Amino acid sequence: MISLADIQAPIATEIQEFEKRFHQVMESDFSLLNQTTKYLLKQKGKQMRPMLVLLTAGIQGGVTEKTYRGATLIELLHTATLVHDDVVDNAAYRRNSFSINAVWKNKVAVLLGDHLLTKGLLLSVAHKDYDLLEIVSEAVKEMSEGELLQIEKAKQLNMTESVYFEIIRKKTASLIAACFAVGACSAGVPTNQIEKMHSIGEKVGMAFQIRDDLLDYGTHDIGKPLGMDIREKKITLPLICALKKASWWDRQKVLHILRNHGHKSKKVAQVIEFVKSLGGISYAQKVMNNYYKEAFTACQALEDSVYKKALSLLIQYTIERCK
């Protein structure tokens, strides 16, 4: 079993330095902002995205001052999107704690997300990191387009495999790819090298999102509520595969559940069993592993270093729970 401690070992000092700087950026003299940002900091996750930035920079020549700013920009953007996502999804919890919108209501949550995003933009402008800003701004555009496309397809219930891949490339893989590109860019490497790292990151992001979609079908016991995507009428790869294999009548029954009964646990369980019985889980795992292998192979072609070894472990870690 891969541990985060193994992955973080080459950048342990850099992670501590990043955390110190990130906390400083989040500080505010404005009482309400200070309360909400401190609350967010207590909920911090595994910090995989800053780790990706730092490891990629290490591979490409070394962590610089610009790397710390890039990692901070990415984490501010990521935190802002999580706050906004909870408003969009009307989610009351985030990482086993009440979400910002649950504690301070939607208006504060939206404004806080805007504030965090603006802090990231101003940090880049102040240091003239326009190249980092371009990479991250493109990711923001892609993420919003992906979310809107998913909302549109949830209403229509006509998801195809190609559209699914477009959605996850935009809404998830684009930010992971930006982490790789920001890390490389901060190390001062040529454009073609930045693009190569961006491509590796995109493959990692695709595998990561498919893994997350698989968890919704109970592929691993992690305490996550099952069937959340089904309740929200999100048709992901396991279900797309099953619907393609099903008879016309069975397909209509499942779509009827999605339209009208997604809030009923027994009906959700029926859809999960339908997906498993028609090979939707195994197909999605196969596709996920293909993206993983492509990313891992591309990573192995990079120059050997402790950073490359740690990045390879992190890529493995992203899909470990579904193997």
C-alpha positions in Angstrom: 0.0 0.0 0.0 1.4 3.4 -1.0 1.5 6.0 1.7 1.4 9.8 1.4 4.5 9.9 3.5 6.5 7.9 0.8 5.3 10.4 -1.9 6.0 13.5 0.1 9.5 12.4 1.3 11.5 14.3 -1.4 9.4 17.5 -0.9 8.7 17.3 2.8 10.5 20.6 3.5 8.9 22.3 0.4 5.4 21.2 1.5 5.9 22.8 4.9 7.1 26.0 3.3 4.1 25.9 0.9 1.7 25.5 3.8 3.2 28.4 5.7 2.9 30.7 2.6 -0.6 29.5 1.8 -1.8 30.3 5.3 -0.3 33.7 5.0 -2.1 34.4 1.7 -5.4 33.2 3.3 -5.1 35.6 6.3 -7.4 38.6 6.4 -8.1 41.5 8.7 -11.8 41.3 7.8 -13.5 39.4 10.5 -15.9 37.3 8.4 -13.3 36.4 5.8 -10.9 35.4 8.6 -13.5 33.1 10.1 -14.4 31.4 6.9 -10.8 31.0 5.6 -9.7 29.6 9.0 -12.6 27.1 8.8 -11.5 26.1 5.4 -7.9 25.6 6.5 -9.0 23.2 9.2 -10.7 21.1 6.4 -7.6 20.8 4.2 -7.3 17.5 2.3 -4.3 15.6 1.1 -3.0 18.6 -0.9 -2.4 16.5 -3.9 -2.4 19.4 -6.3 0.3 21.4 -4.6 2.3 18.2 -4.4 2.0 17.7 -8.1 3.2 21.2 -8.8 6.2 20.8 -6.4 7.2 17.3 -7.7 6.9 18.4 -11.4 9.1 21.4 -10.7 11.6 19.1 -9.0 11.7 16.9 -12.0 12.2 19.8 -14.4 15.1 21.4 -12.5 14.1 22.4 -9.0 11.5 24.2 -6.8 11.7 28.0 -7.1 9.9 31.0 -5.6 7.7 30.9 -8.7 6.8 27.3 -7.9 5.5 28.2 -4.5 3.4 31.0 -6.1 2.1 28.5 -8.7 1.2 25.9 -6.1 -0.6 28.6 -4.1 -2.5 29.8 -7.2 -3.6 26.3 -8.0 -4.7 25.6 -4.4 -6.6 28.9 -4.2 -8.4 28.1 -7.4 -9.1 24.5 -6.3 -10.5 25.7 -2.9 -12.7 28.3 -4.6 -14.2 25.7 -6.9 -14.9 23.3 -4.0 -16.8 26.1 -2.2 -18.7 27.0 -5.3 -19.4 23.3 -6.1 -21.0 22.9 -2.6 -23.4 25.8 -3.4 -24.3 24.3 -6.8 -24.8 20.8 -5.4 -26.5 22.2 -2.3 -24.1 20.0 -0.3 -24.2 20.3 3.5 -20.9 18.5 4.1 -17.3 18.7 2.9 -14.7 16.2 4.2 -16.9 15.1 7.1 -17.5 18.7 8.2 -20.3 21.2 7.5 -19.7 23.0 4.2 -19.2 26.8 4.1 -22.7 27.2 2.6 -24.2 25.1 5.4 -22.6 27.3 8.1 -22.7 30.7 6.5 -25.3 30.3 3.7 -25.0 30.5 -0.1 -24.3 34.2 -0.4 -21.2 34.1 1.8 -20.0 30.9 0.2 -20.2 32.4 -3.4 -18.5 35.6 -2.3 -15.8 33.6 -0.5 -15.1 31.5 -3.6 -14.8 34.7 -5.6 -12.5 36.2 -3.1 -10.2 33.2 -3.1 -10.0 33.2 -6.9 -9.3 36.9 -7.0 -6.5 36.4 -4.4 -4.8 33.9 -6.7 -5.1 36.2 -9.7 -3.7 39.2 -7.8 -0.8 37.1 -6.5 0.2 36.2 -10.1 -0.3 39.8 -11.4 1.8 41.2 -8.5 4.8 39.0 -9.5 4.1 39.2 -13.3 3.6 35.5 -13.5 1.5 35.9 -16.6 2.5 32.5 -18.0 1.2 30.8 -14.9 -2.0 32.9 -15.1 -2.6 31.8 -18.7 -2.3 28.1 -17.8 -4.6 28.4 -14.8 -7.1 30.7 -16.6 -7.5 28.1 -19.4 -8.2 25.5 -16.7 -10.9 27.6 -15.1 -12.6 28.1 -18.4 -12.4 24.3 -19.1 -13.7 23.4 -15.7 -16.8 25.7 -15.9 -17.6 24.4 -19.4 -17.3 20.8 -18.2 -19.7 21.4 -15.3 -22.2 23.2 -17.5 -22.1 20.4 -20.1 -22.7 17.8 -17.4 -25.7 19.8 -16.1 -27.1 19.9 -19.6 -26.7 16.2 -20.1 -28.2 15.4 -16.7 -31.4 17.1 -17.8 -31.5 15.3 -21.2 -30.2 11.9 -20.0 -28.6 11.3 -23.4 -24.9 10.9 -22.4 -22.6 9.3 -24.8 -19.1 7.9 -24.1 -17.4 10.6 -26.2 -19.3 13.4 -24.4 -18.5 11.8 -21.0 -14.8 11.9 -21.9 -15.1 15.6 -22.9 -16.8 16.4 -19.6 -14.2 14.7 -17.4 -11.3 16.1 -19.4 -12.7 19.6 -18.9 -14.0 19.5 -15.3 -11.3 17.4 -13.7 -8.4 16.6 -15.9 -7.8 20.2 -16.9 -6.9 21.2 -13.4 -4.6 18.2 -12.8 -3.0 19.0 -16.2 -2.5 22.6 -15.1 -0.7 21.4 -11.9 1.9 19.6 -14.1 2.2 22.5 -16.5 2.5 25.1 -13.7 5.2 23.0 -12.0 7.2 22.7 -15.3 6.7 26.4 -16.2 7.9 27.6 -12.8 11.1 25.7 -13.3 11.8 27.7 -16.5 11.7 24.8 -19.1 10.9 25.3 -22.8 7.3 25.3 -24.0 7.4 21.8 -25.5 8.4 20.4 -22.1 5.6 22.2 -20.4 3.2 20.8 -23.0 4.6 17.3 -22.4 4.0 17.6 -18.7 0.5 19.0 -19.3 -0.3 15.9 -21.4 0.8 13.5 -18.7 -1.3 15.5 -16.1 -4.3 15.2 -18.3 -4.1 11.4 -18.5 -3.7 11.3 -14.7 -6.7 13.5 -14.3 -8.8 11.3 -16.6 -7.8 8.2 -14.6 -8.5 10.0 -11.4 -12.1 11.0 -12.4 -13.0 7.6 -13.7 -11.8 6.2 -10.4 -14.0 8.6 -8.5 -17.0 7.7 -10.7 -16.3 4.0 -9.9 -16.3 4.7 -6.2 -20.0 5.7 -6.6 -20.8 2.1 -7.4 -19.1 0.7 -4.3 -15.9 -0.6 -5.9 -14.2 0.0 -2.5 -15.3 0.5 1.0 -14.3 4.1 1.9 -17.4 5.2 3.7 -18.6 7.3 0.8 -22.4 7.2 0.2 -23.2 5.1 -2.8 -25.2 6.2 -5.8 -24.7 9.9 -5.4 -24.2 10.4 -9.1 -27.3 8.4 -9.8 -29.3 10.6 -7.4 -28.0 13.6 -9.2 -28.8 12.1 -12.7 -25.1 12.0 -13.6 -24.5 9.3 -16.2 -20.9 8.2 -15.8 -18.8 5.6 -17.7 -20.0 2.4 -15.8 -23.6 3.3 -16.5 -23.0 4.4 -20.1 -21.4 1.0 -20.8 -24.3 -0.9 -19.2 -26.9 1.1 -21.0 -25.2 0.3 -24.3 -25.4 -3.4 -23.6 -28.9 -3.5 -22.2 -32.1 -4.3 -24.1 -34.3 -1.5 -25.1 -36.8 -2.3 -22.4 -34.2 -2.5 -19.6 -32.6 0.7 -20.8 -36.0 2.5 -20.5 -36.6 1.1 -17.0 -33.2 2.5 -15.8 -33.8 5.9 -17.4 -37.2 6.0 -15.8 -35.6 5.5 -12.4 -33.1 8.2 -13.1 -35.8 10.7 -14.1 -38.3 9.9 -11.4 -36.9 7.8 -8.5 -33.3 8.7 -8.0 -34.1 9.8 -4.5 -35.2 6.3 -3.5 -32.4 4.1 -2.1 -33.9 0.8 -3.3 -34.2 2.2 -6.8 -30.6 3.4 -6.7 -29.5 0.0 -5.6 -31.3 -1.5 -8.6 -29.3 0.7 -10.9 -26.0 -0.2 -9.2 -26.8 -3.9 -9.6 -27.8 -3.3 -13.3 -24.4 -1.7 -14.0 -22.5 -4.5 -12.2 -24.4 -7.3 -14.0 -23.7 -5.9 -17.5 -20.0 -5.3 -17.0 -20.1 -1.6 -16.5 -17.6 -1.7 -13.6 -15.0 -3.9 -15.3 -15.2 -1.8 -18.5 -14.7 1.5 -16.6 -11.8 -0.1 -14.7 -10.2 -1.1 -18.0 -10.4 2.4 -19.4 -9.1 3.9 -16.2 -6.1 1.5 -16.2 -5.4 2.4 -19.9 -5.1 6.1 -18.9 -3.0 5.2 -15.9 -0.6 3.1 -18.0 -0.2 5.9 -20.6 0.5 8.4 -17.9 2.9 6.1 -16.0 4.8 5.2 -19.2 5.2 8.8 -20.1 6.4 9.6 -16.6 9.0 6.8 -16.8 10.5 8.4 -19.9 11.5 11.4 -17.8 15.0 11.8 -16.3 15.5 9.7 -13.2 15.3 11.5 -9.8 13.7 11.1 -6.4 11.0 13.5 -7.7 10.2 11.3 -10.6 10.0 8.2 -8.3 7.6 10.1 -6.0 5.5 11.4 -8.9 5.2 7.8 -10.2 4.0 6.7 -6.8 1.5 9.6 -6.7 0.1 8.5 -10.1 -0.3 5.0 -8.7 -1.9 6.4 -5.6 -4.6 8.1 -7.7 -6.2 4.8 -8.8 -5.1 2.5 -6.0 -8.5 2.4 -4.3 -10.1 0.9 -7.4 -7.6 -1.9 -8.2 
